[in-house]
Amino acid sequence: MNPEVWVVVGAVFVCGGAIGAVGTLLAQWVLRKVTRPAAPPRLADPADVEMLKVDIAELGRHVRNLDDRLDFTEQLLGGAVPTTRPPPRLESPSAGQDRDTPSRSEGDPDA
């Protein structure tokens, strides 16, 4: 094609709103003439379709699981799920021993 034709086509695209409906129709006509015809759609293999169905079902299960987790977290943060205080901490066994008796960490008393 000549460069003049490309300039006209570019002007039609740039000024599509100013030219109006005729410019839009002309641009569509030119595009149909310039572009290559689309290849016919390829049919999918039945085995691939079944594999995709299984994958989609698995993804659906994952999304439902994540949705349940998110709902629980929102309820927990919103205060809808009652939480209890943890029990008080137990004293460590070494805190109740006398200081006079050696502990295992101080060494072997027989040595």
Backbone as XML, in Angstrom:
<?xml version="1.0"?>
<chain id="A" units="angstrom">
  <residue number="1" name="MET">
    <atom name="N" x="0.833" y="-1.183" z="0.000"/>
    <atom name="CA" x="0.000" y="0.000" z="0.000"/>
    <atom name="C" x="0.876" y="1.244" z="0.000"/>
  </residue>
  <residue number="2" name="ASN">
    <atom name="N" x="0.327" y="2.265" z="-0.566"/>
    <atom name="CA" x="1.041" y="3.536" z="-0.608"/>
    <atom name="C" x="1.005" y="4.218" z="0.757"/>
  </residue>
  <residue number="3" name="PRO">
    <atom name="N" x="2.003" y="5.048" z="1.038"/>
    <atom name="CA" x="2.003" y="5.761" z="2.321"/>
    <atom name="C" x="0.806" y="6.694" z="2.480"/>
  </residue>
  <residue number="4" name="GLU">
    <atom name="N" x="0.266" y="7.180" z="1.376"/>
    <atom name="CA" x="-0.881" y="8.078" z="1.468"/>
    <atom name="C" x="-2.095" y="7.352" z="2.054"/>
  </residue>
  <residue number="5" name="VAL">
    <atom name="N" x="-2.233" y="6.082" z="1.685"/>
    <atom name="CA" x="-3.360" y="5.301" z="2.199"/>
    <atom name="C" x="-3.233" y="5.139" z="3.706"/>
  </residue>
  <residue number="6" name="TRP">
    <atom name="N" x="-2.006" y="4.873" z="4.174"/>
    <atom name="CA" x="-1.795" y="4.724" z="5.617"/>
    <atom name="C" x="-2.068" y="6.027" z="6.349"/>
  </residue>
  <residue number="7" name="VAL">
    <atom name="N" x="-1.730" y="7.136" z="5.742"/>
    <atom name="CA" x="-2.017" y="8.429" z="6.365"/>
    <atom name="C" x="-3.520" y="8.629" z="6.480"/>
  </residue>
  <residue number="8" name="VAL">
    <atom name="N" x="-4.239" y="8.279" z="5.443"/>
    <atom name="CA" x="-5.701" y="8.416" z="5.478"/>
    <atom name="C" x="-6.290" y="7.492" z="6.536"/>
  </residue>
  <residue number="9" name="VAL">
    <atom name="N" x="-5.808" y="6.263" z="6.592"/>
    <atom name="CA" x="-6.313" y="5.316" z="7.583"/>
    <atom name="C" x="-6.012" y="5.830" z="8.991"/>
  </residue>
  <residue number="10" name="GLY">
    <atom name="N" x="-4.811" y="6.327" z="9.210"/>
    <atom name="CA" x="-4.462" y="6.892" z="10.519"/>
    <atom name="C" x="-5.322" y="8.083" z="10.871"/>
  </residue>
  <residue number="11" name="ALA">
    <atom name="N" x="-5.585" y="8.946" z="9.902"/>
    <atom name="CA" x="-6.438" y="10.109" z="10.147"/>
    <atom name="C" x="-7.855" y="9.680" z="10.499"/>
  </residue>
  <residue number="12" name="VAL">
    <atom name="N" x="-8.334" y="8.635" z="9.856"/>
    <atom name="CA" x="-9.680" y="8.141" z="10.163"/>
    <atom name="C" x="-9.732" y="7.630" z="11.597"/>
  </residue>
  <residue number="13" name="PHE">
    <atom name="N" x="-8.693" y="6.906" z="12.037"/>
    <atom name="CA" x="-8.673" y="6.401" z="13.408"/>
    <atom name="C" x="-8.562" y="7.536" z="14.417"/>
  </residue>
  <residue number="14" name="VAL">
    <atom name="N" x="-7.686" y="8.491" z="14.148"/>
    <atom name="CA" x="-7.477" y="9.590" z="15.089"/>
    <atom name="C" x="-8.719" y="10.475" z="15.158"/>
  </residue>
  <residue number="15" name="CYS">
    <atom name="N" x="-9.323" y="10.750" z="14.043"/>
    <atom name="CA" x="-10.467" y="11.660" z="13.991"/>
    <atom name="C" x="-11.783" y="10.902" z="13.930"/>
  </residue>
  <residue number="16" name="GLY">
    <atom name="N" x="-11.827" y="9.686" z="14.441"/>
    <atom name="CA" x="-13.039" y="8.884" z="14.347"/>
    <atom name="C" x="-14.252" y="9.578" z="14.931"/>
  </residue>
  <residue number="17" name="GLY">
    <atom name="N" x="-14.072" y="10.244" z="16.070"/>
    <atom name="CA" x="-15.194" y="10.941" z="16.675"/>
    <atom name="C" x="-15.609" y="12.163" z="15.882"/>
  </residue>
  <residue number="18" name="ALA">
    <atom name="N" x="-14.631" y="12.846" z="15.260"/>
    <atom name="CA" x="-14.946" y="14.068" z="14.507"/>
    <atom name="C" x="-15.595" y="13.739" z="13.173"/>
  </residue>
  <residue number="19" name="ILE">
    <atom name="N" x="-15.187" y="12.642" z="12.559"/>
    <atom name="CA" x="-15.739" y="12.279" z="11.261"/>
    <atom name="C" x="-17.143" y="11.712" z="11.443"/>
  </residue>
  <residue number="20" name="GLY">
    <atom name="N" x="-17.371" y="11.011" z="12.546"/>
    <atom name="CA" x="-18.695" y="10.494" z="12.830"/>
    <atom name="C" x="-18.847" y="9.044" z="12.431"/>
  </residue>
  <residue number="21" name="ALA">
    <atom name="N" x="-20.081" y="8.682" z="12.161"/>
    <atom name="CA" x="-20.399" y="7.286" z="11.877"/>
    <atom name="C" x="-19.777" y="6.819" z="10.574"/>
  </residue>
  <residue number="22" name="VAL">
    <atom name="N" x="-19.675" y="7.699" z="9.594"/>
    <atom name="CA" x="-19.097" y="7.315" z="8.303"/>
    <atom name="C" x="-17.625" y="6.963" z="8.476"/>
  </residue>
  <residue number="23" name="GLY">
    <atom name="N" x="-16.909" y="7.743" z="9.289"/>
    <atom name="CA" x="-15.490" y="7.454" z="9.537"/>
    <atom name="C" x="-15.304" y="6.141" z="10.273"/>
  </residue>
  <residue number="24" name="THR">
    <atom name="N" x="-16.184" y="5.866" z="11.221"/>
    <atom name="CA" x="-16.091" y="4.615" z="11.958"/>
    <atom name="C" x="-16.353" y="3.426" z="11.034"/>
  </residue>
  <residue number="25" name="LEU">
    <atom name="N" x="-17.364" y="3.537" z="10.198"/>
    <atom name="CA" x="-17.647" y="2.451" z="9.256"/>
    <atom name="C" x="-16.510" y="2.259" z="8.256"/>
  </residue>
  <residue number="26" name="LEU">
    <atom name="N" x="-15.926" y="3.367" z="7.804"/>
    <atom name="CA" x="-14.799" y="3.276" z="6.885"/>
    <atom name="C" x="-13.609" y="2.600" z="7.556"/>
  </residue>
  <residue number="27" name="ALA">
    <atom name="N" x="-13.350" y="2.949" z="8.798"/>
    <atom name="CA" x="-12.237" y="2.336" z="9.528"/>
    <atom name="C" x="-12.468" y="0.835" z="9.698"/>
  </residue>
  <residue number="28" name="GLN">
    <atom name="N" x="-13.689" y="0.440" z="10.015"/>
    <atom name="CA" x="-13.986" y="-0.979" z="10.157"/>
    <atom name="C" x="-13.833" y="-1.717" z="8.823"/>
  </residue>
  <residue number="29" name="TRP">
    <atom name="N" x="-14.250" y="-1.087" z="7.745"/>
    <atom name="CA" x="-14.118" y="-1.708" z="6.425"/>
    <atom name="C" x="-12.650" y="-1.902" z="6.069"/>
  </residue>
  <residue number="30" name="VAL">
    <atom name="N" x="-11.825" y="-0.863" z="6.341"/>
    <atom name="CA" x="-10.396" y="-0.951" z="6.033"/>
    <atom name="C" x="-9.747" y="-2.035" z="6.876"/>
  </residue>
  <residue number="31" name="LEU">
    <atom name="N" x="-10.103" y="-2.118" z="8.151"/>
    <atom name="CA" x="-9.518" y="-3.150" z="9.010"/>
    <atom name="C" x="-9.885" y="-4.550" z="8.534"/>
  </residue>
  <residue number="32" name="ARG">
    <atom name="N" x="-11.098" y="-4.740" z="8.074"/>
    <atom name="CA" x="-11.488" y="-6.052" z="7.560"/>
    <atom name="C" x="-10.696" y="-6.418" z="6.316"/>
  </residue>
  <residue number="33" name="LYS">
    <atom name="N" x="-10.390" y="-5.431" z="5.490"/>
    <atom name="CA" x="-9.632" y="-5.705" z="4.265"/>
    <atom name="C" x="-8.151" y="-5.948" z="4.553"/>
  </residue>
  <residue number="34" name="VAL">
    <atom name="N" x="-7.609" y="-5.284" z="5.582"/>
    <atom name="CA" x="-6.176" y="-5.364" z="5.861"/>
    <atom name="C" x="-5.825" y="-6.586" z="6.700"/>
  </residue>
  <residue number="35" name="THR">
    <atom name="N" x="-6.654" y="-6.927" z="7.677"/>
    <atom name="CA" x="-6.307" y="-8.016" z="8.591"/>
    <atom name="C" x="-6.495" y="-9.367" z="7.927"/>
  </residue>
  <residue number="36" name="ARG">
    <atom name="N" x="-5.748" y="-10.331" z="8.439"/>
    <atom name="CA" x="-5.857" y="-11.696" z="7.936"/>
    <atom name="C" x="-7.106" y="-12.344" z="8.512"/>
  </residue>
  <residue number="37" name="PRO">
    <atom name="N" x="-7.683" y="-13.277" z="7.795"/>
    <atom name="CA" x="-8.855" y="-13.967" z="8.358"/>
    <atom name="C" x="-8.438" y="-14.808" z="9.564"/>
  </residue>
  <residue number="38" name="ALA">
    <atom name="N" x="-9.290" y="-14.854" z="10.540"/>
    <atom name="CA" x="-8.988" y="-15.614" z="11.758"/>
    <atom name="C" x="-9.047" y="-17.104" z="11.457"/>
  </residue>
  <residue number="39" name="ALA">
    <atom name="N" x="-8.182" y="-17.833" z="12.125"/>
    <atom name="CA" x="-8.174" y="-19.290" z="11.963"/>
    <atom name="C" x="-9.419" y="-19.862" z="12.642"/>
  </residue>
  <residue number="40" name="PRO">
    <atom name="N" x="-9.963" y="-20.920" z="12.108"/>
    <atom name="CA" x="-11.139" y="-21.513" z="12.750"/>
    <atom name="C" x="-10.768" y="-22.028" z="14.136"/>
  </residue>
  <residue number="41" name="PRO">
    <atom name="N" x="-11.700" y="-21.942" z="15.057"/>
    <atom name="CA" x="-11.373" y="-22.399" z="16.419"/>
    <atom name="C" x="-11.097" y="-23.898" z="16.442"/>
  </residue>
  <residue number="42" name="ARG">
    <atom name="N" x="-10.106" y="-24.264" z="17.221"/>
    <atom name="CA" x="-9.724" y="-25.665" z="17.341"/>
    <atom name="C" x="-10.569" y="-26.321" z="18.424"/>
  </residue>
  <residue number="43" name="LEU">
    <atom name="N" x="-11.098" y="-27.460" z="18.141"/>
    <atom name="CA" x="-11.905" y="-28.173" z="19.120"/>
    <atom name="C" x="-10.990" y="-28.823" z="20.147"/>
  </residue>
  <residue number="44" name="ALA">
    <atom name="N" x="-11.430" y="-28.798" z="21.384"/>
    <atom name="CA" x="-10.629" y="-29.364" z="22.465"/>
    <atom name="C" x="-10.784" y="-30.878" z="22.503"/>
  </residue>
  <residue number="45" name="ASP">
    <atom name="N" x="-9.730" y="-31.519" z="22.953"/>
    <atom name="CA" x="-9.725" y="-32.964" z="23.115"/>
    <atom name="C" x="-10.600" y="-33.313" z="24.326"/>
  </residue>
  <residue number="46" name="PRO">
    <atom name="N" x="-11.437" y="-34.341" z="24.248"/>
    <atom name="CA" x="-12.295" y="-34.693" z="25.398"/>
    <atom name="C" x="-11.506" y="-34.999" z="26.666"/>
  </residue>
  <residue number="47" name="ALA">
    <atom name="N" x="-10.321" y="-35.584" z="26.526"/>
    <atom name="CA" x="-9.503" y="-35.864" z="27.718"/>
    <atom name="C" x="-9.059" y="-34.561" z="28.379"/>
  </residue>
  <residue number="48" name="ASP">
    <atom name="N" x="-8.707" y="-33.563" z="27.561"/>
    <atom name="CA" x="-8.322" y="-32.256" z="28.111"/>
    <atom name="C" x="-9.493" y="-31.586" z="28.806"/>
  </residue>
  <residue number="49" name="VAL">
    <atom name="N" x="-10.678" y="-31.737" z="28.247"/>
    <atom name="CA" x="-11.869" y="-31.140" z="28.855"/>
    <atom name="C" x="-12.139" y="-31.762" z="30.220"/>
  </residue>
  <residue number="50" name="GLU">
    <atom name="N" x="-12.023" y="-33.073" z="30.319"/>
    <atom name="CA" x="-12.240" y="-33.747" z="31.605"/>
    <atom name="C" x="-11.195" y="-33.322" z="32.625"/>
  </residue>
  <residue number="51" name="MET">
    <atom name="N" x="-9.939" y="-33.193" z="32.185"/>
    <atom name="CA" x="-8.873" y="-32.759" z="33.085"/>
    <atom name="C" x="-9.150" y="-31.342" z="33.595"/>
  </residue>
  <residue number="52" name="LEU">
    <atom name="N" x="-9.620" y="-30.478" z="32.713"/>
    <atom name="CA" x="-9.946" y="-29.108" z="33.119"/>
    <atom name="C" x="-11.124" y="-29.080" z="34.087"/>
  </residue>
  <residue number="53" name="LYS">
    <atom name="N" x="-12.111" y="-29.952" z="33.882"/>
    <atom name="CA" x="-13.238" y="-30.019" z="34.808"/>
    <atom name="C" x="-12.785" y="-30.433" z="36.200"/>
  </residue>
  <residue number="54" name="VAL">
    <atom name="N" x="-11.872" y="-31.399" z="36.268"/>
    <atom name="CA" x="-11.347" y="-31.844" z="37.560"/>
    <atom name="C" x="-10.573" y="-30.706" z="38.227"/>
  </residue>
  <residue number="55" name="ASP">
    <atom name="N" x="-9.759" y="-30.016" z="37.449"/>
    <atom name="CA" x="-8.995" y="-28.899" z="37.999"/>
    <atom name="C" x="-9.909" y="-27.797" z="38.519"/>
  </residue>
  <residue number="56" name="ILE">
    <atom name="N" x="-10.963" y="-27.495" z="37.797"/>
    <atom name="CA" x="-11.897" y="-26.450" z="38.222"/>
    <atom name="C" x="-12.624" y="-26.874" z="39.494"/>
  </residue>
  <residue number="57" name="ALA">
    <atom name="N" x="-13.006" y="-28.146" z="39.589"/>
    <atom name="CA" x="-13.664" y="-28.629" z="40.808"/>
    <atom name="C" x="-12.728" y="-28.526" z="42.007"/>
  </residue>
  <residue number="58" name="GLU">
    <atom name="N" x="-11.451" y="-28.849" z="41.802"/>
    <atom name="CA" x="-10.466" y="-28.749" z="42.884"/>
    <atom name="C" x="-10.259" y="-27.300" z="43.303"/>
  </residue>
  <residue number="59" name="LEU">
    <atom name="N" x="-10.179" y="-26.406" z="42.330"/>
    <atom name="CA" x="-10.049" y="-24.985" z="42.651"/>
    <atom name="C" x="-11.274" y="-24.471" z="43.402"/>
  </residue>
  <residue number="60" name="GLY">
    <atom name="N" x="-12.454" y="-24.961" z="43.046"/>
    <atom name="CA" x="-13.668" y="-24.576" z="43.767"/>
    <atom name="C" x="-13.617" y="-25.007" z="45.219"/>
  </residue>
  <residue number="61" name="ARG">
    <atom name="N" x="-13.111" y="-26.219" z="45.481"/>
    <atom name="CA" x="-12.973" y="-26.680" z="46.862"/>
    <atom name="C" x="-11.987" y="-25.791" z="47.625"/>
  </residue>
  <residue number="62" name="HIS">
    <atom name="N" x="-10.898" y="-25.427" z="46.989"/>
    <atom name="CA" x="-9.907" y="-24.564" z="47.649"/>
    <atom name="C" x="-10.506" y="-23.194" z="47.971"/>
  </residue>
  <residue number="63" name="VAL">
    <atom name="N" x="-11.261" y="-22.651" z="47.050"/>
    <atom name="CA" x="-11.858" y="-21.332" z="47.277"/>
    <atom name="C" x="-12.876" y="-21.402" z="48.413"/>
  </residue>
  <residue number="64" name="ARG">
    <atom name="N" x="-13.685" y="-22.452" z="48.457"/>
    <atom name="CA" x="-14.652" y="-22.584" z="49.554"/>
    <atom name="C" x="-13.937" y="-22.724" z="50.888"/>
  </residue>
  <residue number="65" name="ASN">
    <atom name="N" x="-12.834" y="-23.480" z="50.917"/>
    <atom name="CA" x="-12.059" y="-23.643" z="52.144"/>
    <atom name="C" x="-11.494" y="-22.300" z="52.592"/>
  </residue>
  <residue number="66" name="LEU">
    <atom name="N" x="-10.931" y="-21.550" z="51.650"/>
    <atom name="CA" x="-10.392" y="-20.232" z="51.996"/>
    <atom name="C" x="-11.492" y="-19.285" z="52.455"/>
  </residue>
  <residue number="67" name="ASP">
    <atom name="N" x="-12.663" y="-19.382" z="51.857"/>
    <atom name="CA" x="-13.782" y="-18.536" z="52.251"/>
    <atom name="C" x="-14.214" y="-18.858" z="53.686"/>
  </residue>
  <residue number="68" name="ASP">
    <atom name="N" x="-14.260" y="-20.141" z="54.021"/>
    <atom name="CA" x="-14.603" y="-20.527" z="55.394"/>
    <atom name="C" x="-13.565" y="-20.014" z="56.380"/>
  </residue>
  <residue number="69" name="ARG">
    <atom name="N" x="-12.297" y="-20.114" z="56.031"/>
    <atom name="CA" x="-11.240" y="-19.610" z="56.918"/>
    <atom name="C" x="-11.345" y="-18.101" z="57.106"/>
  </residue>
  <residue number="70" name="LEU">
    <atom name="N" x="-11.626" y="-17.398" z="56.026"/>
    <atom name="CA" x="-11.766" y="-15.950" z="56.109"/>
    <atom name="C" x="-12.966" y="-15.567" z="56.970"/>
  </residue>
  <residue number="71" name="ASP">
    <atom name="N" x="-14.081" y="-16.280" z="56.810"/>
    <atom name="CA" x="-15.254" y="-16.009" z="57.645"/>
    <atom name="C" x="-14.933" y="-16.220" z="59.117"/>
  </residue>
  <residue number="72" name="PHE">
    <atom name="N" x="-14.238" y="-17.311" z="59.446"/>
    <atom name="CA" x="-13.879" y="-17.578" z="60.832"/>
    <atom name="C" x="-12.973" y="-16.475" z="61.376"/>
  </residue>
  <residue number="73" name="THR">
    <atom name="N" x="-11.996" y="-16.056" z="60.579"/>
    <atom name="CA" x="-11.081" y="-15.004" z="61.029"/>
    <atom name="C" x="-11.828" y="-13.702" z="61.256"/>
  </residue>
  <residue number="74" name="GLU">
    <atom name="N" x="-12.744" y="-13.368" z="60.355"/>
    <atom name="CA" x="-13.519" y="-12.141" z="60.529"/>
    <atom name="C" x="-14.380" y="-12.220" z="61.782"/>
  </residue>
  <residue number="75" name="GLN">
    <atom name="N" x="-14.975" y="-13.373" z="62.043"/>
    <atom name="CA" x="-15.780" y="-13.526" z="63.244"/>
    <atom name="C" x="-14.910" y="-13.435" z="64.484"/>
  </residue>
  <residue number="76" name="LEU">
    <atom name="N" x="-13.730" y="-14.033" z="64.430"/>
    <atom name="CA" x="-12.830" y="-13.995" z="65.574"/>
    <atom name="C" x="-12.375" y="-12.569" z="65.859"/>
  </residue>
  <residue number="77" name="LEU">
    <atom name="N" x="-12.027" y="-11.824" z="64.820"/>
    <atom name="CA" x="-11.596" y="-10.445" z="65.004"/>
    <atom name="C" x="-12.753" y="-9.542" z="65.410"/>
  </residue>
  <residue number="78" name="GLY">
    <atom name="N" x="-13.956" y="-9.865" z="64.970"/>
    <atom name="CA" x="-15.116" y="-9.042" z="65.297"/>
    <atom name="C" x="-15.677" y="-9.333" z="66.674"/>
  </residue>
  <residue number="79" name="GLY">
    <atom name="N" x="-15.214" y="-10.371" z="67.341"/>
    <atom name="CA" x="-15.678" y="-10.705" z="68.677"/>
    <atom name="C" x="-16.861" y="-11.641" z="68.695"/>
  </residue>
  <residue number="80" name="ALA">
    <atom name="N" x="-17.250" y="-12.196" z="67.565"/>
    <atom name="CA" x="-18.399" y="-13.090" z="67.532"/>
    <atom name="C" x="-18.064" y="-14.459" z="68.115"/>
  </residue>
  <residue number="81" name="VAL">
    <atom name="N" x="-16.820" y="-14.860" z="68.043"/>
    <atom name="CA" x="-16.394" y="-16.143" z="68.590"/>
    <atom name="C" x="-15.871" y="-15.884" z="69.994"/>
  </residue>
  <residue number="82" name="PRO">
    <atom name="N" x="-16.498" y="-16.474" z="71.023"/>
    <atom name="CA" x="-16.029" y="-16.203" z="72.387"/>
    <atom name="C" x="-14.665" y="-16.860" z="72.613"/>
  </residue>
  <residue number="83" name="THR">
    <atom name="N" x="-13.808" y="-16.115" z="73.212"/>
    <atom name="CA" x="-12.494" y="-16.648" z="73.579"/>
    <atom name="C" x="-12.367" y="-16.573" z="75.092"/>
  </residue>
  <residue number="84" name="THR">
    <atom name="N" x="-11.696" y="-17.534" z="75.656"/>
    <atom name="CA" x="-11.496" y="-17.550" z="77.113"/>
    <atom name="C" x="-10.049" y="-17.251" z="77.404"/>
  </residue>
  <residue number="85" name="ARG">
    <atom name="N" x="-9.815" y="-16.784" z="78.608"/>
    <atom name="CA" x="-8.438" y="-16.507" z="79.020"/>
    <atom name="C" x="-7.711" y="-17.833" z="79.238"/>
  </residue>
  <residue number="86" name="PRO">
    <atom name="N" x="-6.452" y="-17.873" z="78.903"/>
    <atom name="CA" x="-5.707" y="-19.110" z="79.168"/>
    <atom name="C" x="-5.519" y="-19.284" z="80.673"/>
  </residue>
  <residue number="87" name="PRO">
    <atom name="N" x="-5.338" y="-20.513" z="81.126"/>
    <atom name="CA" x="-5.130" y="-20.726" z="82.567"/>
    <atom name="C" x="-3.833" y="-20.070" z="83.020"/>
  </residue>
  <residue number="88" name="PRO">
    <atom name="N" x="-3.731" y="-19.757" z="84.307"/>
    <atom name="CA" x="-2.488" y="-19.129" z="84.786"/>
    <atom name="C" x="-1.314" y="-20.079" z="84.647"/>
  </residue>
  <residue number="89" name="ARG">
    <atom name="N" x="-0.151" y="-19.513" z="84.482"/>
    <atom name="CA" x="1.062" y="-20.329" z="84.318"/>
    <atom name="C" x="1.425" y="-20.993" z="85.628"/>
  </residue>
  <residue number="90" name="LEU">
    <atom name="N" x="1.900" y="-22.196" z="85.539"/>
    <atom name="CA" x="2.352" y="-22.925" z="86.719"/>
    <atom name="C" x="3.744" y="-22.451" z="87.093"/>
  </residue>
  <residue number="91" name="GLU">
    <atom name="N" x="4.016" y="-22.508" z="88.387"/>
    <atom name="CA" x="5.370" y="-22.157" z="88.828"/>
    <atom name="C" x="6.337" y="-23.230" z="88.370"/>
  </residue>
  <residue number="92" name="SER">
    <atom name="N" x="7.537" y="-22.797" z="88.063"/>
    <atom name="CA" x="8.526" y="-23.782" z="87.647"/>
    <atom name="C" x="8.937" y="-24.609" z="88.854"/>
  </residue>
  <residue number="93" name="PRO">
    <atom name="N" x="9.273" y="-25.874" z="88.662"/>
    <atom name="CA" x="9.621" y="-26.734" z="89.810"/>
    <atom name="C" x="10.853" y="-26.243" z="90.551"/>
  </residue>
  <residue number="94" name="SER">
    <atom name="N" x="11.768" y="-25.548" z="89.923"/>
    <atom name="CA" x="12.979" y="-25.108" z="90.612"/>
    <atom name="C" x="12.699" y="-23.913" z="91.517"/>
  </residue>
  <residue number="95" name="ALA">
    <atom name="N" x="11.587" y="-23.205" z="91.344"/>
    <atom name="CA" x="11.277" y="-22.051" z="92.186"/>
    <atom name="C" x="10.868" y="-22.488" z="93.584"/>
  </residue>
  <residue number="96" name="GLY">
    <atom name="N" x="10.311" y="-23.688" z="93.759"/>
    <atom name="CA" x="9.858" y="-24.155" z="95.063"/>
    <atom name="C" x="10.954" y="-24.844" z="95.860"/>
  </residue>
  <residue number="97" name="GLN">
    <atom name="N" x="12.135" y="-25.124" z="95.316"/>
    <atom name="CA" x="13.203" y="-25.829" z="96.017"/>
    <atom name="C" x="13.955" y="-24.869" z="96.941"/>
  </residue>
  <residue number="98" name="ASP">
    <atom name="N" x="14.568" y="-25.454" z="97.976"/>
    <atom name="CA" x="15.438" y="-24.654" z="98.842"/>
    <atom name="C" x="16.705" y="-24.320" z="98.102"/>
  </residue>
  <residue number="99" name="ARG">
    <atom name="N" x="17.326" y="-23.253" z="98.494"/>
    <atom name="CA" x="18.588" y="-22.867" z="97.876"/>
    <atom name="C" x="19.742" y="-23.729" z="98.387"/>
  </residue>
  <residue number="100" name="ASP">
    <atom name="N" x="19.545" y="-24.405" z="99.496"/>
    <atom name="CA" x="20.625" y="-25.213" z="100.064"/>
    <atom name="C" x="20.807" y="-26.526" z="99.324"/>
  </residue>
  <residue number="101" name="THR">
    <atom name="N" x="19.772" y="-27.037" z="98.718"/>
    <atom name="CA" x="19.912" y="-28.305" z="98.015"/>
    <atom name="C" x="20.385" y="-28.030" z="96.599"/>
  </residue>
  <residue number="102" name="PRO">
    <atom name="N" x="21.403" y="-28.755" z="96.159"/>
    <atom name="CA" x="21.919" y="-28.519" z="94.807"/>
    <atom name="C" x="20.941" y="-29.046" z="93.764"/>
  </residue>
  <residue number="103" name="SER">
    <atom name="N" x="20.887" y="-28.367" z="92.674"/>
    <atom name="CA" x="20.048" y="-28.828" z="91.569"/>
    <atom name="C" x="20.899" y="-29.641" z="90.608"/>
  </residue>
  <residue number="104" name="ARG">
    <atom name="N" x="20.294" y="-30.245" z="89.661"/>
    <atom name="CA" x="21.012" y="-31.083" z="88.704"/>
    <atom name="C" x="21.936" y="-30.247" z="87.835"/>
  </residue>
  <residue number="105" name="SER">
    <atom name="N" x="21.582" y="-28.998" z="87.614"/>
    <atom name="CA" x="22.410" y="-28.189" z="86.740"/>
    <atom name="C" x="23.706" y="-27.732" z="87.405"/>
  </residue>
  <residue number="106" name="GLU">
    <atom name="N" x="23.784" y="-27.814" z="88.757"/>
    <atom name="CA" x="24.999" y="-27.358" z="89.438"/>
    <atom name="C" x="26.099" y="-28.412" z="89.432"/>
  </residue>
  <residue number="107" name="GLY">
    <atom name="N" x="25.807" y="-29.593" z="89.027"/>
    <atom name="CA" x="26.832" y="-30.628" z="88.962"/>
    <atom name="C" x="26.405" y="-31.853" z="89.725"/>
  </residue>
  <residue number="108" name="ASP">
    <atom name="N" x="27.231" y="-32.867" z="89.689"/>
    <atom name="CA" x="26.923" y="-34.136" z="90.360"/>
    <atom name="C" x="27.300" y="-34.013" z="91.835"/>
  </residue>
  <residue number="109" name="PRO">
    <atom name="N" x="26.393" y="-34.275" z="92.788"/>
    <atom name="CA" x="26.731" y="-34.150" z="94.196"/>
    <atom name="C" x="27.703" y="-35.221" z="94.664"/>
  </residue>
  <residue number="110" name="ASP">
    <atom name="N" x="27.850" y="-36.331" z="93.970"/>
    <atom name="CA" x="28.749" y="-37.414" z="94.386"/>
    <atom name="C" x="30.189" y="-37.099" z="94.000"/>
  </residue>
  <residue number="111" name="ALA">
    <atom name="N" x="30.419" y="-36.139" z="93.130"/>
    <atom name="CA" x="31.774" y="-35.888" z="92.636"/>
    <atom name="C" x="32.600" y="-35.089" z="93.582"/>
  </residue>
</chain>
